[in-house]
Amino acid sequence: MRSEVMRRRDWCAVWLLVIACSPGGEGGGQAVVAREPAQPPPMASGGSGGSDLAPNPNSQGDLFGSGSDLACPSGCAFREEPLLDEGVSEADIAPFAASSEFQSGSVCVLEPQLSTAELPGALFPRNWLRPRFRWASSGGETLWEIRMQTPDQPDELRAYTRYDEWAIPKDVWRKMRDIKTPITVTIRGVGPGGGISGARGDFQIAPVDAGGSLVFWATTSSVVDYAQASSRLLGFSLGDEAKGTDTDEAVGPTLTAAEVTTGNVPGEDGAKPRGFYACGDPARPTCTAQPNNPACCNPTGFEFGAVECVGCHISTPDGKAVLFTDNWPWNKVAASIEPETRGALPATVTPYAANLLKQPWLGMQAMSPAFFSTEPGGQRILITSYGTEAAGDATPRTPWDPRFANGQGPTRHQLAWFDLAADDPTNPIPEQIPPDPPLPGQQQNIYQVRDQRAAAVGNARGTGFGLLTTAGEQRSAVTPAWSHSGATIAYVSTDVSSTDGHPDWTANEADIFTVSYNNRAGGTVTPLRGAADENYLEYYPDYSADDAFITFVRAPNPSPQARGRCVPRQDGNGIVTPCPPADLGENPDGPYYNRNGEIYIVPSAGGEPIRLIANDPVSCTAETSRGSINSWPKWSPRVARDEAGGKTYYFLMFSSGRSFPGAFELPRARLTPNISNKSSQLYMAAIVVDDATQAVTTYPAVYLWNQNITVDAQGNGRSEPTSNLTPAWDDFSIPPVRVERPPPR
């Protein structure tokens, strides 16, 4: 034992001397000067589930063992003793002791992405979900070794499993949070003939935490359905070491459409409740026989006028509620997500404002903390798009305009503001929508009530809501993002505007413009340099928490044969006209779920766009960013600065359709266009700015392996594959999610 103590003492002395003489820095990153495009590298994909190995006590016990601060300036996370997974004994791992060599080529590490000679490995925030390693091999291996080493640790971590995935134990990950040097990972497997194959690379841990909570839209189908609950919001909060909480390893229910209590939504004609549009559909003979029977003519299963969809959401700045776009005819809804009041109208939205939001043809929305006041008389402003008259039509739109009640809706959108604190007791808006035909004993004229509602909403124009001036905008203005300072709005200027306010699949043009908010007055629009290139589609902007950057999606312009592409149509009688098969070329999509989209960032004042290397799946999977449907980027709610290292850390979330365990194709609705129907998952990307040089380093994506794990009241985790989209990363007020027993592997 004495010789071992001396050996370790000498090793530590040399190691400390080397550290003292070495330059600082993270290592392994690929620096890209700001305003210069980044080079594309591979990235990680993954699946659900994970393992936790029981901690093994360290038997070294001497002064320089795993509990020694001298031996481990960053905390002793690694132990000499191997970590043995279920079904693995000490005798089983003997083949790995003979040599550290391995044959490369047959093992593909899928997550997290490890470094190569040209590219950095993944970068994790300190408080992130503990890393899970997942790999694939063609060598028929039956036993695997995961080995980790770093100059910060005197020992190596060695773990052994018979599975093709392994998660760092919770207690080890907590101790690893202060490791400042790259961590080299070697994954090796023993094949049937005793040969050892493997792969090697490193990943890094950032010296900062990522804050906030994530709430995302999880769906299993394009079809809105009450019984199947095909659409819901799920969420989880990041771990907080200071508060003594672990990172959540499952997602919990945040909101379902059935929980939302603010119903009485008018249909597109303003007279009948939303849902009657399906009555009389020849495809449903029982409904044709009884066209006004609510039990048979509403295919979604929801009550007429009820909220049906909770996607495309944002958080209110206080984190207590979400605002989202409902189903056809695309009204807007506010709902609390606090456990005691979930689904109810939040206290920060008046009933009067909620009724103003029930207008049809509204689009995606944005809010800014600069204009969210809970003080008496304060404003709480929402920015959204507003379906208006068609281009060339000088007649202003009225609420529930009969020109747009033919099942098509408006063809142009403008930006609008809504004051969620608005109230006018002298101008009440009728809430109830009379049934058609009237109930026995009632003779109320449904169109008379429609006219009363439309007049009351029209009277609120200019006080409760109104259009934002966008001088110079000749196209549609959709999908706004609002700076945290409240000064500027970024939005998508596009040639075709769908009724729901998204940039449409049939659009051939999409660029990001900015306009001043200017106390609801707006101003002259300006193309955002670096995100308004006529050679590309640019869409879905979002401001970083410090307003320094805007992230967006960029995709190739549609192929020539894709211009004028068809979408299925439904007439007022419910008859659907499908599209004939057609070759739309290699770029068939407009700026909606574009299969060839990629995530970029650009300085918010404009500049050269920077492509994130997180766009690229792991190279050994043979997948590429083309076809991966990278989309919906959203920044984290805080920017973290490492004063000692002189770097600023940004994190963002996005969805991608690259392969993952449990991947599936989404069933199409009758009106779904010819977009890719691959399911998507959520990924996190890190961006680091050198404060002195302003050089920008981007890192591969990190898969959230907990996003398809839900938990019951007893703490049992279970895998529930969903397609996960439209993430919102904010300081949501959601309860913690705890898993006592993870799902089986």
C-alpha positions, -999 to +999 in steps of 0.1 A: +000+000+000+029+024+008+044+021-027+009+028-042+005+059-019+039+072-031+031+065-067-001+084-065+016+113-046+042+117-073+016+115-100-005+142-084+025+165-079+034+163-115-002+168-126-006+199-104+026+213-119+014+207-154-020+223-147-002+254-132+018+258-163-009+251-188-030+277-206-067+279-196-096+272-219-121+245-226-104+227-254-120+208-282-142+236-295-144+248-331-141+285-329-160+305-356-156+342-357-190+359-352-206+368-385-188+340-402-207+308-410-199+277-389-188+245-405-212+216-404-203+185-382-221+154-370-244+152-341-262+130-316-296+113-319-311+091-293-341+074-277-360+071-244-351+054-212-318+050-194-301+031-167-289+039-132-261+018-116-258+014-079-229+034-065-199+013-055-178+024-024-142+034-032-118+011-014-086+030-019-091+050+013-057+067+014-049+104+014-049+106-024-081+084-029-113+095-045-123+117-015-092+138-017-094+174-028-057+173-036-061+144-059-093+158-074-094+196-076-127+193-095-142+167-071-135+130-072-162+116-095-144+086-109-135+055-088-110+027-094-136+000-089-156-010-119-194-002-121-211-035-130-245-034-146-270-062-140-259-096-153-222-086-153-196-101-129-159-093-122-149-124-141-169-114-172-148-082-177-114-099-178-110-097-216-109-058-214-079-059-190-055-075-215-052-044-237-066-009-242-067-014-280-097-020-302-108-023-338-126+007-350-153+010-377-181-012-365-192+008-335-213+040-340-218+062-309-252+077-313-254+099-282-239+120-270-219+131-300-182+126-293-154+147-308-135+139-339-102+152-352-121+181-368-151+187-346-158+192-309-179+168-288-212+178-271-212+204-244-235+199-214-247+225-189-236+216-154-272+209-143-283+191-173-300+157-175-272+132-168-256+120-201-268+087-215-245+068-239-261+049-267-244+031-295-250+007-324-227-020-337-226-046-365-201-069-346-225-090-325-208-079-292-224-092-260-205-072-233-195-036-233-171-014-215-176+024-211-144+041-199-140+078-191-109+097-182-099+133-178-069+152-164-092+164-136-095+129-122-067+106-110-088+075-117-107+063-147-144+055-146-150+020-159-185+007-164-197-026-179-231-035-194-247-060-217-270-034-231-263-009-260-269+021-237-257+033-203-264+064-183-239+080-159-252+073-123-268+102-106-242+104-078-213+104-103-229+130-125-234+153-095-197+151-087-187+156-124-204+190-126-171+209-119-149+190-143-133+217-165-114+196-190-127+175-219-137+140-208-125+112-231-149+084-236-140+049-250-167+024-257-155-011-264-173-044-269-163-081-269-175-100-300-183-137-304-147-145-313-132-125-285-122-096-307-127-061-292-143-033-313-149+003-302-150+040-307-134+070-288-140+107-285-147+134-259-174+156-246-174+186-222-192+201-193-198+239-193-189+258-162-225+272-160-260+261-154-289+263-179-320+276-162-358+274-167-383+248-176-393+232-209-429+228-221-434+213-255-463+201-277-465+163-278-487+146-304-493+112-319-514+122-349-523+150-372-559+143-364-575+162-336-592+137-313-607+140-279-608+103-270-572+097-280-559+129-264-536+131-295-524+166-285-511+178-252-484+199-235-457+181-215-429+196-195-400+193-170-377+216-150-339+214-151-321+203-119-310+229-095-281+219-072-285+250-051-320+240-042-312+204-036-332+190-065-322+164-090-326+168-127-360+155-137-358+122-157-393+122-170-419+147-183-451+155-167-485+167-179-487+204-183-520+209-201-545+191-223-572+206-244-599+189-223-587+207-192-592+242-208-624+257-194-626+288-216-649+275-243-678+291-263-656+295-293-675+307-324-670+291-357-657+309-388-692+325-394-694+338-358-729+325-354-726+287-348-702+271-323-669+259-337-674+222-347-705+225-368-684+227-400-682+189-399-720+184-399-734+171-432-701+157-443-710+130-469-680+110-456-700+104-424-734+090-434-747+090-398-741+127-396-757+133-430-788+115-416-789+137-385-769+169-395-776+188-363-771+160-338-741+170-317-735+133-309-727+124-344-716+154-364-685+165-346-657+141-356-632+154-330-653+142-300-651+176-283-682+196-273-691+223-298-673+255-291-647+237-268-609+243-271-595+214-292-557+220-297-530+233-274-500+236-298-479+266-309-477+279-273-457+305-254-454+313-217-467+344-201-437+363-187-447+353-151-446+316-161-480+308-148-499+304-180-496+296-217-511+313-247-516+291-278-534+288-311-565+267-311-579+245-339-598+258-369-607+287-373-575+295-353-586+316-324-562+322-295-565+309-260-550+317-226-549+290-199-533+286-165-507+258-160-505+261-122-517+228-106-545+244-086-560+263-115-548+243-146-569+250-176-587+280-162-584+316-174-553+330-158-556+360-135-535+381-159-560+378-187-594+394-183-626+377-195-631+406-219-596+401-234-603+364-237-634+371-258-614+394-280-590+365-287-619+343-299-617+360-333-609+337-362-577+338-384-552+346-357-517+332-359-487+325-336-480+349-308-452+366-288-449+385-255-422+406-239-415+411-202-411+448-209-449+450-216-463+427-190-474+446-159-495+432-131-499+467-116-534+483-117-538+501-150-508+483-165-506+468-200-501+431-208-496+431-245-497+401-269-484+404-305-499+380-330-508+380-367-543+389-378-560+376-410-571+407-430-585+415-464-569+400-494-541+419-511-556+446-533-588+446-513-592+480-496-622+470-475-611+466-438-618+433-422-647+431-397-648+404-370-662+372-385-662+388-419-686+369-442-660+371-470-639+346-451-666+322-439-665+300-469-640+275-454-609+292-469-602+322-447-582+353-455-551+351-477-531+379-460-520+385-424-508+416-406-493+421-372-517+430-344-516+437-307-540+426-280-541+440-244-547+411-221-556+435-193-583+452-214-618+456-199-648+476-209-679+470-188-699+494-210-692+473-241-698+436-230-691+409-256-718+381-256-701+349-246-727+322-252-733+309-287-769+298-292-773+263-307-786+259-342-814+250-344-826+267-312-834+244-282-872+238-276-888+270-263-860+292-276-865+315-306-832+334-304-818+344-338-782+331-339-772+357-365-785+385-343-762+373-315-734+371-340-739+407-351-740+418-314-707+401-308-691+414-339-702+450-331-688+447-295-655+434-307-653+460-335-658+487-309-628+475-290-605+481-320-579+507-310-584+501-272-584+464-266-567+453-298-555+468-331-532+465-361-495+474-359-483+496-387-458+478-409-450+504-435-433+490-466-446+454-460-463+442-492-466+405-482-480+387-452-466+392-417-466+361-395-449+343-366-437+373-346-409+372-320-406+401-296-373+414-280-371+412-242-365+450-242-398+454-259-383+477-286-383+455-317-404+427-332-390+402-357-414+384-380-417+364-412-426+382-444-440+357-468-459+356-501-485+332-490-502+332-456-522+302-445-554+307-424-536+297-392-509+324-394-480+301-401-457+306-431-475+282-454-463+250-470-472+265-504-452+297-499-422+303-521-408+333-502-401+338-466-377+364-450-372+378-415-380+415-412-380+437-381-402+466-370-404+488-340-431+482-314-433+520-307-461+518-281-485+499-304-478+522-333-453+501-353-432+517-380-413+510-412-401+474-417-365+465-423-351+432-437-328+416-411-294+413-428-283+377-428-318+364-424-336+380-454-317+364-483-339+360-514-321+327-522-334+310-491-365+306-470-359+321-435-386+316-408-394+310-371-373+337-354-366+340-317-346+365-296-319+353-271-325+363-235-301+393-238-314+402-273-279+398-287-289+371-312-319+359-332-321+323-341-341+311-371-346+283-396-332+285-431-341+262-459-335+261-497-361+279-519-386+254-533-378+236-565-392+251-596-417+223-601-429+228-565-442+263-571-479+263-572-481+229-554-515+216-545-530+213-510-561+193-502-593+214-501-626+211-483-657+230-494-686+242-473-703+208-476-673+190-462-662+174-495-624+171-497-606+174-530-573+156-526-541+164-545-529+142-574-494+126-571-467+149-583-429+151-584-421+183-565-383+181-568-356+179-541-369+209-522-406+204-522-415+224-491-423+259-482-415+273-447-437+249-428-422+217-414-396+219-442-377+187-444-344+205-454-345+232-427-314+241-406-310+262-375-289+294-378-282+324-355-275+360-365-267+391-345-301+408-337-289+440-355-280+419-386-248+403-398-234+371-413-256+341-403-239+313-383-249+277-391-251+255-360-232+222-362-261+208-342-280+205-375-261+174-384-269+139-372-241+116-362-221+110-393-218+072-388-256+069-391-254+081-428-281+106-420-276+143-430-293+175-421-313+172-454-344+154-445-340+159-408-367+186-405-346+208-381-371+234-369-387+255-341-356+269-323-362+285-289-335+301-267-332+293-230-346+320-206-312+331-193-277+338-207-248+325-185-214+341-182-183+325-169-163+354-155-131+334-149-131+320-184-142+351-202-170+333-221-208+337-224-229+306-228-262+304-248-284+273-250-313+267-273-338+239-280-351+227-314-370+199-329-356+174-354-369+144-373-336+125-374-339+088-363-344+078-327-357+047-309-394+045-312-396+068-343-429+066-362-449+083-389-477+106-379-511+096-393-523+122-417-555+142-415-577+145-445-563+180-452-526+174-444-504+187-472-476+166-486-451+175-459-429+148-443-448+130-416-418+117-397-421+122-360-397+147-344-378+149-311-362+177-291-325+185-290-304+211-271-276+231-287-249+251-270-233+283-284-203+299-267-191+335-273-155+345-264-160+379-247-126+392-258-126+382-294-164+377-300-155+344-316-185+320-316-182+283-311-212+260-317-215+224-305-233+193-316-269+187-304-277+168-272-307+145-272-332+148-244-336+111-235-363+118-209-388+134-233-408+102-240-408+090-204-439+098-183-446+087-147-476+076-128-487+086-093-466+058-078-434+070-095-434+043-122-418+055-154-431+043-188-421+050-224-447+068-245-434+078-279-448+111-291-437+135-318-424+165-299-425+200-314-428+237-307-407+238-275-411+268-252-381+273-228-391+297-201-394+300-163-427+280-163-445+274-130-447+236-133-443+210-105-413+187-104-415+152-120-399+124-101-392+088-113-388+062-085-386+033-109-375+039-145-391+020-174-377-013-184-349-012-210 
